[in-house]
Amino acid sequence: MDARALLKQWGLRPSKGLGQNFVVNQVVIERIVAAAELTPDDIVLEIGAGLGALTGQIARAAGRVIAVELDERLLPVLRSVLSGCDNVTLIQGDILALDPAALIGDAGAGYKIVANLPYYITSAVLRHLLEASLKPRWMILTVQREVAERIVAKPGQMSLLAVSVQFYGQPRLLFRIKPGSFYPSPGVESAVVRVELYPAPPVDVESTEAFFRVVRAGFSQRRKQLRNTLAAGLRQQPGEVATRLEKVGVDPRRRAQTLSLQEWARVTHALGGRSDEKGG
């Protein structure tokens, strides 16, 4: 599909404000669809339908596609491009304001997500999807390469994003995409990540809310030691925090990016994720 010609035909230009970069390389499109391992039994939630090139390819392999597009200007284009795809439902809206369970319906257990996410909204969308009541079986994400590398990071390079994704699923960076595979070409490389969600988190925590309260506190000041970031974020005494960390085998002088998921679970057990208003 010639994206430039299609946009010109409809009198449209890509929106910089929405971070629009449409995948136009057919080989890349086929690799993304292959990564989803689609069957006629699959229900796919596509986020960022764009000009429909990827949507049409997904529709040929899956049983049902719910394609969400924020830009209402593109809806007439999508209806035209996908006119022969009876198994596609187009939704105009912001995925952050939509409940996957309401979109997918009761038959959607084990559905898959295929998404092309602009940099500015990647973290928010992932959090929304991972915390949803109806979670997907797996997600195929096209994101900025730097974001992809953060998602699959190991202890030593961890971030709040990495911990958040790896708590819910196992991410794998599948392949990189050159800027020329998009129109317009972004200034950076992209990458495709597959996240296979766990039936249950790989670490034992009493409360997911408490776990992430502790993790957020730990990453609030990345360059500082855990005893200080956790004390400030949870409003507890640094000395007490240090003692509790040592009891679960975590050096209080370490920094948040060095901890594994299992260590964060131990820290959560030690600190409870509770705030102490009397702490300093």
N, C-alpha and C positions, 0 to 999 in steps of 0.2 A: 504494500500500500504506500502510495506517495503522500505522506502526511502534509507536506507543503502545498501540494495541489488540492488536496481535500479541504484544507483550511481556507485556501483562496476561493475555492468553489462556494463555500458557505460564508465567505466574507468575515473570517475569524482570524485572530492572532493568538498565539500561546500567551497565557497569563503569567507574567513573572511573579506577581503577588501570590499566586497559587502554586508556584514552583513547578509549572507544567513542563515536563520533558517526556515526550511520547516515544515509546519503544518502536522503532521502525525496521530494525534488522530482523529479517525473517528467521535466520538461523538462531538468533538469541531468543526470539519468541518461541520457537519449537523446543529449545533447551529448557526454558522456563516451564512450559507445559509438561515436558517429559519428567522434570523434577517432581512434579505433583503426582505422578503415577496415577493418573485418572482412569476411572472405569465408568461404564454406563450407570453404575449404582451410586456414584458420587454426587453430592451436592456441594457446589463451590460458591463461596462468597468472595467476589472480586471487589477489591477496594481501589478505586481510581481507574475506571473503565476507559477514560481518555477518548481516543478515536475508534476504539473497538477492535483493533487488530488482534490483541491478545484475547479479548473476550470471545471473538469468533472462533479462535483456535481452541480455547477451553471448551466452548459449547459443542464442538465436534467430538470431544473425548469424554465429557461428563454427562451425567443424566440431567442435571438441572443447574443453572447458573443464576445467582442473584448478583447483579452488577451495580455497584454504588458509585455514583459520580457527583462530586460537589458542584461542578460548574454547569449551571443550567443551560448555558449557551451550547453545550455539546450534546444535549439530549436529542435534538432533531437529527444531528449527524449520526449518533448512535442508532437511532431508530431506523435510519436509512441503511447504514452499513450492516446492521444485524437483522434486517427485515426477513431473512430466510431462516433465522434461528428461533424456532418456536419454543425452545427450552430456556430462553433467557428472559429474566424479569429485570427491567431497568428501574433503579431507584435514584431519584435526585435528592441528595441530602448530604449532611455532614456525618460521617461514620461515628464521630465522637458523641453525637446526639441520638444515635440509633442503637437499639438493643439487638445483638445478634440473634437472640432467642426469638424475638418478634419477627425478624426477617426470615429466619430459617424455618421456624415452625417445629411442631412436635416430632417430625420425622427426621430432624436434622442432626441427631447424635452421630458423631464421627465425621462431621462435615470438614471441608478443607478451605483454607483461605489462600488466595493469591493476591498480592498487593504490590503496587508500585508507589512507594511512600516518599514524598518530598522530605528533605532533611529537617525542616523546621517543625514537622509534626510527627516524626517517627516515634519518639519516646512516648508521647501522649497516646498515640494510636495503639502501640504495643501494650501499654498499661491497660487501656480500655478493653482490649481483646483478651488479654491474659486473665483479667479479673472478672470477666463476664460470667454470668451464671451458666451459659451454654458455651463451653470451650470447644475449639476445633480439635480435630485429630492431629493436624499439623498445618503449618503455615509456610508458604513460599514467599519470601520477601525480597523485593528489589529495592535496595537502599544505597546511600552513598557508601563507598568502600570503607571509609574511615569508621562509619557507624557499624558496618558489618564486622569489622575487625574488633570493635569494642564489644559487640554482642557475644563473640566467640572467645573472648579473652580468658586467659588462665590466671591463677593467683600470681600477683606481682604486677599485673596490668588490669586488675578488675576495676569496675565502675558500678555505680548504682544501676545503670542499664543492664550490665552483664549479670549482676546478681538477680535482678528482677526477672530477666528472661530465663536464666538457668535454674531458677527456683521452680518454674513451671514446665520447662521442657529442655530438650537437648538440642542445641543449635549446631549447625555445621555450615561452613562457608563452602558453597558449591563451585562457583566460578565468578570471575570478574568480567565486567562489561566496559568496553572502551567508550569514551564520550560520543564517538561518531555513530554509535548504534541508536542514538536518540535524536529526535528533532524537537526543539532546537538542541544542539549539543551542550551539555552541562560543562562546567569548567573543571570537573573532577571525574575520576573513574567511579563506577558503581559496582555493586556485587550482589549476587543472589545468595540468600541464606535460607536454609530449611530448618525450621524448628519443629521437632517432633515432641508433642506434649506428653507429659507423664500422666498416668492414671491418678497418681497421687504424688505430692512433692517428694524428692529424693532424700530430704532431711526431715527429722521428726521435730516439729515445733507445736506447742500447745495452741498458739494463736498466730495466724498469718499476719494479722494487724500488728501484734507486738514485734514479730520478726522484722517487718519492714520499718517499724518505728525505730528500732535499734540500728538497722542498716542505714537508714536515712541520716540518723544522728552521726554515725561513723563516717559517712562520706561528706558531711556538711563542711568540713575543713580538711581537704585531702592531704595537705602538707603537714598537718599536726599529728601528734601521737594519739592513739586510741583513747588513752586515759583522759586526755583533755577534750577530744571531740565528743566522746560519749558522755562525759560529765556535763559538758555544756548543753548538749542536745537533749539529754534526759533529765537535766537539772538535779544531778547527784554530785556528791563530793568526789573529786579526783582520786583521793586516797582510797576511798571505799571502792570505787570503780576498779582501780589497779589491783586491789586485793582480790576482788571477785574474778577478774580476768585471770590472774595467776592461778586461782583454784581450778580453773577449767583448762589450764595449759596454754593460755594465750598471753604472750608477752605484751604488757600494756604500753610498751614503747613502740610497738609496730604501728604501721599505718594501714588505713582501711583497704587500700588496693592490694595488699599482700594476703588477705584472708580468703580462704576457700569457703564454699557454701556450708560445709560441715562445721567449720570454725565459727561462722556467723550463728549457726544454730546453737552452739555451745555458749557463745556470748549472750544470746537471747535468753537461754536458760539461766545464766548467771545473773543477768541484770533484770530480767523480767519485762523489759520494755516499759516499765512504769516510770513516771516522773515523780520526783520528790521535791515539792515546793520549798522545802526547807534547805535543800542542797545548795551548793554554791559552785 
